[in-house]
Amino acid sequence: MLKSLYIKDYAIISELTVDFDSGFNVFTGETGAGKSIIVGALSYLIKGKADPSVIRNGASKAIIEGVFSVDEYMRPILEEADIDFDDELIIRRIISRDNRNSIRINQCSVTLSFLSDLFSEHIDIHSQKDSQYLLNHRNHLILLDRYVENGDLLKEYGERYSVYRKAQKEYDSLLNETYNEAEIEFIRFDLDELEKASLDPEEEADLEAKEKRYKSAEKYLNSLNSALELYDGEEGISERLTALVRELNLDDEGIRQIRDGIESLSYDLSDKIDEVRRILDSFNEEDLNIDRIEERLYTYSRLRRKYGLDTEGLVQKKEELKERLRFFEDKDFVIAEKKKEVDFKLKEALDLADTLHQRRFEGAKTLEDRIVRECRDLMLENASFSVRFEKGDLGSRGYDETEFLVSMNKGESLKPLRNVASGGEISRLMLALKSIFTSLSDTSLVIFDEIDSGVSGRTALAIGQKMAKIAKRTQVMTITHLAAVAACADSHYYIYKSDETDQTTTKIRSLNRDEIISELAFISNADDSETSRKAAEELYLQAQESVRS
């Protein structure tokens, strides 16, 4: 969520700071006071390209700074970018007339692309003119899957689909693969060489360790012999331990326990000394001859240089050469077997795609009913909503192609959501959709910019109630001219112009309860009379009660 916003020398704003609460935040004020400018500054902070025209007249630069709380979805992105954070992010943008622009997150410089990606799924700014993710038909299948909770099934399908695609690529490669006799001879020669070499990464590592040890054989022999002398020699550790145990042979329970412990340690030490003897004896074994070791290591080194591969790569290449030779010697059989594998993997993927389709189709019916109910709440009595399905090619999400269709009036045919004319009705429809889909996404802040234009009365109150409902899960901000919408808010901010200096500037302040009543009265009747205040208070109490219930 957005916790605070600081703006300096942006458009007609000289300087302002405002702290925000969670829940439903509403902005009111006279036309032209700068309400949309504040929303524009927030949008610019997140995704706007540097544009000196936004700088206030007479200033050299504009500054926009927002403080956001960090959610779980941002953490891995920030960690990967090595950006330090606790529970807050301070986003600061400076736009200069001399193009010395900067974007910082917690004092770390970032690109606009990174900033936009970080917040792309977290902040949704909606106005009558924007298209947002709901209008993009490519997102409709994703939204439907979220609604149906297809996450686990999609993951399983994606794994099956990837296996099928891999098998299909291998099959296509086999169909296009041809060899002449000269190429086959080369394959046979390389395969024979690699098979005779009998390469094994574990053997190579063991040989390298033995080579290192034998190259310092004198040091090893001296050290190991000295160690054995310390243990086995006259008055060595073994003899002294035996004497120690003998001296502790007393009729005392405490001493007896100590003696038993020393005896146990003596046995463990004896086992370790036996391992030292085995290592020492290995220097004399014929199969560990240093010449044989170096000859074997040279084979590994020569083949690595020849083929430009490490030992594991050489082992894999040997298997690949076997497959290529087998394919040449029995091409029809190999292709037929691979085709069987492709068909089997395709059937597995299609079976899951069918399951996905059925769940989507059933879920779409409940979604259609739910959206129509949300529309009725917003006085869109004649609105119809449908999810259109078409079968496309098998892809990463199955074979379904979906699109949301709507009709706003009786007798009208259903049309794609993106083709419906903008205006008050489509704004309310978008609000109905967002009341459902916002809770299914990672959105932490939704901003509505005067989407209630052209409505009044019960419809306005319904819009306010719907925004308050969304605000139970997600921070909501809206600009409104309607008292019924503003009355539903948790926090109310008043935006106004000030002419205290030689330039007009926009200011903002948070209203207390009495000030809210006065503002609602003014919005409703353009006055602050006792009658207007009483009506405004009744509206406020009614709206707040309806939101709570």
C-alpha positions as CSV (number, residue, x, y, z in Angstrom):
1,M,0.0,0.0,0.0
2,L,0.9,3.7,-0.4
3,K,1.8,5.1,3.0
4,S,2.8,8.7,2.0
5,L,3.4,10.9,-1.0
6,Y,5.6,13.9,-1.4
7,I,5.4,16.2,-4.5
8,K,7.5,19.3,-5.2
9,D,7.4,21.6,-8.2
10,Y,5.2,19.2,-10.3
11,A,2.6,20.9,-12.6
12,I,0.9,23.6,-10.4
13,I,1.9,21.9,-7.1
14,S,4.6,23.9,-5.3
15,E,5.1,21.4,-2.4
16,L,2.9,19.0,-0.5
17,T,3.1,16.0,1.7
18,V,0.2,13.6,2.5
19,D,0.0,10.5,4.6
20,F,-2.5,7.8,3.6
21,D,-4.3,5.1,5.5
22,S,-5.3,1.6,4.4
23,G,-8.9,1.1,3.3
24,F,-10.9,3.5,1.3
25,N,-9.4,7.0,0.7
26,V,-11.4,9.7,-1.1
27,F,-10.3,13.0,-2.7
28,T,-12.7,15.9,-3.2
29,G,-12.3,19.5,-4.2
30,E,-13.4,22.2,-6.7
31,T,-13.0,21.5,-10.4
32,G,-9.5,22.5,-11.5
33,A,-8.1,22.3,-7.9
34,G,-5.6,19.6,-8.9
35,K,-7.2,16.4,-7.9
36,S,-6.2,14.6,-11.1
37,I,-2.8,16.1,-10.9
38,I,-2.1,14.3,-7.7
39,V,-3.2,11.0,-9.2
40,G,-1.1,11.8,-12.3
41,A,1.9,12.4,-10.2
42,L,1.5,9.0,-8.5
43,S,1.1,7.4,-11.9
44,Y,4.2,9.3,-13.2
45,L,6.2,8.2,-10.1
46,I,5.7,4.5,-11.1
47,K,5.8,4.4,-14.9
48,G,6.0,7.9,-16.5
49,K,8.8,8.6,-18.9
50,A,10.9,11.7,-18.0
51,D,9.2,14.8,-19.4
52,P,10.4,18.3,-18.4
53,S,7.0,19.7,-19.3
54,V,5.7,18.4,-15.9
55,I,8.1,20.7,-14.0
56,R,6.4,23.7,-12.4
57,N,7.0,27.1,-14.0
58,G,10.1,28.8,-12.6
59,A,11.5,25.6,-11.1
60,S,14.6,23.6,-12.3
61,K,13.3,20.2,-11.4
62,A,10.3,18.3,-10.1
63,I,10.5,15.7,-7.3
64,I,8.0,12.9,-6.6
65,E,8.5,10.6,-3.7
66,G,6.3,7.8,-2.4
67,V,6.7,5.5,0.6
68,F,5.2,2.0,0.0
69,S,4.9,-1.0,2.3
70,V,6.7,-4.1,1.0
71,D,4.6,-7.2,0.3
72,E,5.7,-10.8,-0.1
73,Y,5.6,-10.7,-3.9
74,M,8.1,-7.8,-4.1
75,R,10.7,-9.4,-1.8
76,P,12.3,-11.8,-4.2
77,I,12.5,-9.1,-7.0
78,L,14.2,-6.7,-4.6
79,E,16.6,-9.3,-3.2
80,E,17.7,-10.3,-6.7
81,A,18.4,-6.7,-7.5
82,D,20.5,-6.3,-4.3
83,I,18.2,-3.6,-3.0
84,D,18.2,-3.3,0.8
85,F,14.8,-3.0,2.5
86,D,13.0,-3.6,5.7
87,D,9.2,-3.2,5.5
88,E,9.2,0.0,3.4
89,L,10.3,1.2,0.0
90,I,11.0,4.9,-0.7
91,I,10.6,5.6,-4.4
92,R,12.1,8.9,-5.4
93,R,12.0,10.4,-8.9
94,I,13.7,13.6,-10.0
95,I,12.9,15.2,-13.4
96,S,15.2,18.0,-14.4
97,R,15.1,20.5,-17.2
98,D,18.7,19.6,-18.0
99,N,17.9,15.9,-18.4
100,R,19.7,15.0,-15.1
101,N,16.9,12.7,-14.1
102,S,17.1,9.9,-11.6
103,I,15.0,7.1,-10.1
104,R,15.9,5.6,-6.7
105,I,14.5,2.9,-4.6
106,N,15.9,3.1,-1.0
107,Q,18.8,5.2,-2.4
108,C,19.7,2.6,-5.1
109,S,19.5,3.8,-8.7
110,V,17.1,1.8,-10.8
111,T,15.7,1.9,-14.4
112,L,12.2,3.0,-15.2
113,S,11.7,-0.5,-16.7
114,F,12.6,-2.1,-13.4
115,L,10.3,0.2,-11.4
116,S,7.4,-0.4,-13.8
117,D,7.9,-4.2,-13.6
118,L,8.1,-4.0,-9.8
119,F,4.7,-2.3,-9.5
120,S,2.9,-3.6,-12.6
121,E,0.9,-6.2,-10.7
122,H,0.5,-4.1,-7.5
123,I,-0.9,-0.7,-8.6
124,D,-4.0,-0.4,-10.8
125,I,-4.9,3.2,-11.9
126,H,-8.3,3.3,-13.6
127,S,-10.1,6.1,-15.3
128,Q,-12.7,6.2,-18.0
129,K,-10.0,6.4,-20.7
130,D,-7.6,3.8,-19.6
131,S,-7.6,0.2,-20.8
132,Q,-6.0,-1.6,-17.9
133,Y,-5.5,-5.4,-17.7
134,L,-9.2,-6.1,-17.6
135,L,-9.8,-4.8,-21.1
136,N,-7.0,-6.9,-22.7
137,H,-8.5,-10.1,-23.9
138,R,-5.2,-11.9,-23.6
139,N,-5.6,-11.6,-19.8
140,H,-9.1,-13.1,-19.6
141,L,-7.9,-16.7,-19.5
142,I,-5.5,-15.8,-16.7
143,L,-8.3,-14.1,-14.8
144,L,-10.6,-17.0,-15.3
145,D,-8.0,-19.5,-14.1
146,R,-7.4,-17.4,-10.9
147,Y,-11.2,-17.3,-10.3
148,V,-11.4,-21.1,-10.7
149,E,-8.2,-21.6,-8.7
150,N,-6.5,-23.7,-11.4
151,G,-3.0,-23.0,-10.1
152,D,-2.0,-26.6,-9.2
153,L,-3.7,-28.1,-12.3
154,L,-2.0,-25.6,-14.5
155,K,1.4,-26.4,-13.0
156,E,0.9,-30.1,-13.7
157,Y,-0.3,-29.4,-17.2
158,G,2.7,-27.2,-17.9
159,E,5.1,-30.0,-16.9
160,R,3.3,-32.5,-19.2
161,Y,3.2,-30.0,-22.0
162,S,6.9,-29.3,-21.7
163,V,7.7,-33.1,-21.9
164,Y,5.5,-33.4,-24.9
165,R,7.1,-30.4,-26.7
166,K,10.6,-31.8,-26.0
167,A,9.6,-35.2,-27.5
168,Q,8.0,-33.4,-30.5
169,K,11.2,-31.5,-31.1
170,E,13.3,-34.7,-30.9
171,Y,10.9,-36.4,-33.4
172,D,11.1,-33.4,-35.8
173,S,14.9,-33.5,-35.6
174,L,14.9,-37.2,-36.4
175,L,12.8,-36.7,-39.5
176,N,15.2,-34.0,-40.8
177,E,18.4,-35.9,-39.9
178,T,20.4,-37.5,-42.7
179,Y,23.9,-38.8,-42.9
180,N,26.2,-39.9,-45.7
181,E,28.7,-42.8,-45.4
182,A,31.7,-40.5,-44.6
183,E,29.8,-39.0,-41.7
184,I,28.9,-42.4,-40.4
185,E,32.5,-43.5,-40.5
186,F,33.4,-40.4,-38.4
187,I,30.7,-41.3,-35.9
188,R,31.9,-44.9,-35.7
189,F,35.5,-43.8,-35.2
190,D,34.6,-41.3,-32.4
191,L,32.3,-43.8,-30.7
192,D,34.9,-46.5,-30.8
193,E,37.5,-44.1,-29.3
194,L,35.2,-43.0,-26.5
195,E,34.1,-46.6,-25.7
196,K,37.6,-47.9,-25.5
197,A,38.5,-45.0,-23.2
198,S,35.8,-46.1,-20.7
199,L,35.6,-42.6,-19.1
200,D,34.2,-42.1,-15.7
201,P,34.2,-38.7,-13.8
202,E,34.6,-40.5,-10.4
203,E,37.6,-42.5,-11.7
204,E,39.2,-39.3,-13.0
205,A,38.7,-37.5,-9.6
206,D,40.2,-40.6,-7.8
207,L,43.2,-40.7,-10.2
208,E,43.9,-37.0,-9.7
209,A,43.9,-37.4,-5.9
210,K,46.3,-40.4,-6.1
211,E,48.6,-38.5,-8.5
212,K,48.8,-35.6,-6.1
213,R,49.5,-38.0,-3.3
214,Y,52.2,-39.9,-5.1
215,K,53.9,-36.8,-6.4
216,S,54.6,-36.0,-2.7
217,A,55.3,-39.7,-1.8
218,E,58.4,-38.9,0.2
219,K,56.5,-36.4,2.4
220,Y,53.6,-38.9,2.7
221,L,55.9,-41.8,3.6
222,N,57.9,-39.9,6.2
223,S,54.7,-38.4,7.8
224,L,52.8,-41.7,7.9
225,N,55.8,-43.7,9.2
226,S,56.4,-41.1,11.9
227,A,52.8,-41.2,12.9
228,L,52.9,-45.0,13.2
229,E,56.2,-44.8,15.2
230,L,54.5,-42.4,17.7
231,Y,51.7,-44.9,18.1
232,D,53.5,-48.3,18.0
233,G,57.1,-47.4,19.1
234,E,58.7,-48.0,22.5
235,E,56.7,-46.0,25.0
236,G,54.4,-44.9,22.2
237,I,50.8,-43.9,22.5
238,S,49.5,-47.4,22.4
239,E,51.8,-48.6,25.2
240,R,51.0,-45.6,27.3
241,L,47.3,-46.0,26.8
242,T,47.6,-49.6,28.0
243,A,49.5,-48.5,31.0
244,L,47.0,-45.8,31.7
245,V,44.1,-48.3,31.6
246,R,46.0,-50.7,33.9
247,E,46.7,-48.0,36.5
248,L,43.0,-47.1,36.6
249,N,42.0,-50.6,37.4
250,L,40.5,-49.6,40.8
251,D,37.4,-50.7,42.7
252,D,35.6,-47.4,42.3
253,E,32.5,-46.8,40.1
254,G,33.5,-43.3,39.0
255,I,37.1,-44.5,38.1
256,R,35.7,-47.5,36.4
257,Q,33.5,-45.4,34.1
258,I,36.5,-43.2,33.2
259,R,38.6,-46.3,32.5
260,D,35.9,-47.7,30.2
261,G,35.7,-44.4,28.3
262,I,39.4,-44.4,27.8
263,E,39.3,-48.0,26.6
264,S,36.6,-47.1,24.0
265,L,38.7,-44.2,22.8
266,S,41.7,-46.5,22.5
267,Y,39.7,-48.9,20.3
268,D,38.6,-46.0,18.0
269,L,42.2,-44.7,17.8
270,S,43.4,-48.2,16.9
271,D,40.9,-48.3,14.0
272,K,42.1,-45.0,12.7
273,I,45.7,-46.1,12.9
274,D,44.8,-49.2,10.9
275,E,43.5,-46.9,8.2
276,V,46.8,-45.1,8.2
277,R,48.6,-48.4,7.7
278,R,46.3,-49.3,4.7
279,I,47.2,-45.9,3.1
280,L,50.9,-46.6,3.7
281,D,50.6,-50.1,2.3
282,S,48.8,-48.8,-0.8
283,F,52.0,-47.1,-2.0
284,N,53.4,-50.5,-2.6
285,E,50.5,-51.9,-4.6
286,E,51.2,-52.6,-8.2
287,D,47.8,-51.3,-9.5
288,L,48.6,-47.8,-8.1
289,N,51.7,-47.4,-10.1
290,I,52.2,-43.7,-10.8
291,D,53.1,-44.3,-14.5
292,R,49.7,-46.0,-15.0
293,I,47.9,-43.2,-13.2
294,E,49.5,-40.5,-15.4
295,E,48.9,-42.5,-18.6
296,R,45.3,-42.8,-17.7
297,L,45.0,-39.1,-16.8
298,Y,46.6,-38.2,-20.1
299,T,43.8,-40.1,-21.9
300,Y,41.2,-38.0,-20.1
301,S,43.1,-34.8,-20.9
302,R,43.6,-35.6,-24.6
303,L,39.9,-36.4,-25.2
304,R,38.8,-33.3,-23.3
305,R,41.0,-31.1,-25.6
306,K,39.9,-33.0,-28.7
307,Y,36.2,-32.6,-28.2
308,G,36.1,-29.4,-26.1
309,L,34.1,-31.1,-23.4
310,D,34.5,-32.0,-19.8
311,T,34.4,-35.6,-18.7
312,E,30.7,-35.6,-18.1
313,G,30.2,-34.1,-21.5
314,L,32.3,-36.8,-23.1
315,V,30.2,-39.5,-21.4
316,Q,27.0,-37.8,-22.7
317,K,28.5,-37.5,-26.2
318,K,29.2,-41.2,-26.3
319,E,25.6,-41.9,-25.6
320,E,24.5,-39.4,-28.3
321,L,26.8,-41.0,-30.8
322,K,25.3,-44.4,-30.0
323,E,21.8,-43.0,-30.6
324,R,22.9,-41.4,-33.9
325,L,24.5,-44.7,-35.1
326,R,21.5,-46.7,-34.0
327,F,19.2,-44.3,-35.9
328,F,21.3,-44.7,-39.1
329,E,21.3,-48.5,-38.8
330,D,17.5,-48.7,-38.1
331,K,16.0,-45.3,-39.0
332,D,12.4,-46.5,-39.6
333,F,12.2,-48.3,-36.3
334,V,13.7,-45.4,-34.3
335,I,11.4,-42.9,-35.9
336,A,8.4,-45.1,-35.2
337,E,9.3,-45.5,-31.6
338,K,9.8,-41.8,-31.1
339,K,6.4,-41.2,-32.8
340,K,4.8,-43.5,-30.3
341,E,6.4,-41.6,-27.5
342,V,5.2,-38.2,-28.9
343,D,1.7,-39.5,-29.3
344,F,1.6,-40.8,-25.7
345,K,3.0,-37.5,-24.3
346,L,0.5,-35.6,-26.4
347,K,-2.4,-37.6,-25.1
348,E,-1.2,-37.0,-21.5
349,A,-1.1,-33.3,-22.1
350,L,-4.5,-33.3,-23.9
351,D,-6.2,-35.2,-21.1
352,L,-5.1,-32.5,-18.7
353,A,-6.1,-29.8,-21.2
354,D,-9.6,-31.3,-21.3
355,T,-9.8,-31.3,-17.5
356,L,-8.7,-27.6,-17.6
357,H,-11.3,-26.8,-20.2
358,Q,-14.1,-28.5,-18.2
359,R,-13.2,-26.7,-14.9
360,R,-13.0,-23.4,-16.8
361,F,-16.3,-23.9,-18.5
362,E,-18.1,-24.8,-15.3
363,G,-16.3,-21.9,-13.4
364,A,-17.3,-19.5,-16.1
365,K,-20.9,-20.0,-15.4
366,T,-20.6,-19.1,-11.8
367,L,-18.4,-16.1,-12.8
368,E,-21.0,-14.9,-15.2
369,D,-23.7,-15.1,-12.5
370,R,-21.5,-13.3,-10.0
371,I,-20.6,-10.5,-12.3
372,V,-24.2,-9.9,-13.2
373,R,-25.1,-9.7,-9.5
374,E,-22.3,-7.2,-9.0
375,C,-23.7,-5.2,-11.9
376,R,-27.2,-5.2,-10.4
377,D,-25.7,-3.8,-7.2
378,L,-24.4,-0.9,-9.3
379,M,-27.7,-0.2,-10.9
380,L,-26.8,-1.9,-14.2
381,E,-30.0,-3.8,-14.3
382,N,-29.8,-4.7,-18.0
383,A,-26.1,-5.7,-18.2
384,S,-25.3,-9.1,-19.4
385,F,-21.9,-10.9,-19.2
386,S,-20.6,-14.0,-20.8
387,V,-17.3,-15.8,-21.3
388,R,-16.7,-16.9,-24.9
389,F,-14.7,-20.1,-25.5
390,E,-12.9,-21.1,-28.6
391,K,-10.6,-24.0,-29.2
392,G,-7.2,-23.0,-30.4
393,D,-3.8,-24.8,-30.8
394,L,-2.4,-26.6,-27.8
395,G,-0.2,-24.1,-25.8
396,S,1.3,-23.5,-22.4
397,R,-2.1,-22.9,-20.8
398,G,-4.0,-25.6,-22.8
399,Y,-6.1,-25.1,-25.9
400,D,-8.7,-22.6,-24.6
401,E,-9.0,-19.1,-26.0
402,T,-11.4,-17.0,-23.9
403,E,-12.8,-13.5,-24.1
404,F,-15.2,-11.6,-21.9
405,L,-18.3,-10.4,-23.7
406,V,-20.8,-7.8,-22.4
407,S,-24.0,-6.1,-23.3
408,M,-25.2,-3.0,-21.4
409,N,-28.7,-2.8,-22.7
410,K,-31.7,-5.0,-23.4
411,G,-31.8,-6.3,-27.0
412,E,-28.1,-5.6,-27.6
413,S,-25.9,-8.5,-28.7
414,L,-22.9,-9.4,-26.6
415,K,-19.7,-7.7,-27.7
416,P,-16.1,-8.1,-26.6
417,L,-15.4,-6.0,-23.5
418,R,-12.7,-4.0,-25.3
419,N,-15.2,-2.8,-27.9
420,V,-17.8,-1.4,-25.5
421,A,-17.9,2.4,-25.6
422,S,-16.4,4.2,-22.6
423,G,-18.6,6.2,-20.2
424,G,-20.4,6.0,-16.9
425,E,-21.8,2.5,-17.7
426,I,-18.5,0.9,-18.7
427,S,-16.9,2.5,-15.6
428,R,-19.4,0.9,-13.4
429,L,-18.9,-2.4,-15.2
430,M,-15.2,-2.2,-14.7
431,L,-15.9,-1.5,-11.0
432,A,-18.0,-4.7,-10.9
433,L,-15.2,-6.7,-12.5
434,K,-12.6,-5.3,-10.1
435,S,-14.7,-6.1,-7.1
436,I,-14.1,-9.7,-8.0
437,F,-10.7,-9.9,-9.7
438,T,-8.8,-7.5,-7.4
439,S,-9.0,-10.0,-4.6
440,L,-7.5,-12.7,-6.9
441,S,-4.5,-10.6,-8.0
442,D,-1.4,-9.2,-6.3
443,T,-2.9,-5.6,-6.5
444,S,-2.2,-3.6,-3.3
445,L,-3.6,-0.3,-4.5
446,V,-6.5,0.6,-6.8
447,I,-7.0,4.2,-7.9
448,F,-10.3,5.3,-9.5
449,D,-10.1,8.7,-11.3
450,E,-13.7,10.1,-11.5
451,I,-15.2,6.9,-12.8
452,D,-18.5,8.0,-11.2
453,S,-19.1,10.8,-13.7
454,G,-22.6,11.0,-15.0
455,V,-24.3,9.1,-12.1
456,S,-26.2,10.2,-9.0
457,G,-28.5,9.2,-6.2
458,R,-28.8,5.5,-5.4
459,T,-26.2,4.6,-8.1
460,A,-23.6,6.9,-6.5
461,L,-24.1,5.3,-3.1
462,A,-23.9,1.8,-4.7
463,I,-20.6,2.8,-6.3
464,G,-19.2,4.1,-3.0
465,Q,-20.3,0.9,-1.3
466,K,-18.6,-1.2,-4.0
467,M,-15.4,0.7,-3.6
468,A,-15.6,0.3,0.2
469,K,-16.0,-3.5,-0.4
470,I,-12.9,-3.7,-2.5
471,A,-11.1,-1.6,0.2
472,K,-11.6,-4.4,2.7
473,R,-8.8,-6.3,0.9
474,T,-6.9,-3.6,-1.0
475,Q,-6.1,0.0,-0.5
476,V,-8.5,2.1,-2.6
477,M,-8.2,5.8,-3.6
478,T,-10.8,7.7,-5.7
479,I,-11.4,11.2,-7.0
480,T,-15.1,12.0,-6.8
481,H,-17.6,14.9,-7.1
482,L,-20.4,12.9,-5.5
483,A,-21.2,13.1,-1.8
484,A,-22.7,9.6,-1.7
485,V,-19.4,8.1,-2.9
486,A,-17.3,10.3,-0.5
487,A,-19.5,9.4,2.4
488,C,-18.5,5.7,2.2
489,A,-14.8,6.4,2.6
490,D,-12.6,5.6,5.6
491,S,-10.4,8.7,5.0
492,H,-11.3,12.0,3.3
493,Y,-8.8,14.4,1.7
494,Y,-9.7,17.9,0.5
495,I,-7.7,19.3,-2.4
496,Y,-7.8,23.1,-3.1
497,K,-5.9,25.9,-4.8
498,S,-4.0,28.5,-2.9
499,D,-2.9,32.0,-4.1
500,E,-0.8,32.9,-1.1
501,T,2.2,33.6,-3.3
502,D,2.5,35.1,-6.8
503,Q,1.7,31.6,-8.3
504,T,-1.3,29.4,-7.8
505,T,-0.5,26.1,-6.1
506,T,-2.4,23.0,-5.2
507,K,-2.6,21.9,-1.5
508,I,-4.2,19.0,0.3
509,R,-5.4,18.3,3.8
510,S,-7.0,15.4,5.7
511,L,-10.5,16.2,7.0
512,N,-11.9,15.4,10.5
513,R,-15.5,14.3,11.0
514,D,-17.0,17.8,11.2
515,E,-15.1,18.9,8.2
516,I,-16.2,15.8,6.2
517,I,-19.9,16.7,7.0
518,S,-19.3,20.3,5.8
519,E,-17.6,19.1,2.6
520,L,-20.4,16.6,1.9
521,A,-23.0,19.4,2.4
522,F,-21.1,21.7,0.0
523,I,-20.8,18.9,-2.6
524,S,-24.5,18.2,-2.4
525,N,-25.9,21.7,-2.3
526,A,-23.0,24.2,-2.8
527,D,-23.6,25.6,0.7
528,D,-22.9,24.9,4.4
529,S,-26.3,25.8,5.8
530,E,-27.8,23.9,8.8
531,T,-30.2,22.1,6.5
532,S,-27.5,21.0,4.2
533,R,-25.3,19.9,7.1
534,K,-28.1,17.9,8.6
535,A,-28.8,16.1,5.3
536,A,-25.1,15.5,4.8
537,E,-24.8,14.0,8.3
538,E,-27.7,11.7,7.6
539,L,-26.0,10.6,4.3
540,Y,-22.7,10.1,6.1
541,L,-24.2,8.0,8.9
542,Q,-26.3,6.0,6.4
543,A,-23.3,5.3,4.1
544,Q,-21.0,4.4,7.0
545,E,-23.6,2.0,8.4
546,S,-24.1,0.4,5.0
547,V,-20.4,-0.1,4.6
548,R,-20.0,-1.7,8.0
549,S,-23.0,-4.1,7.4
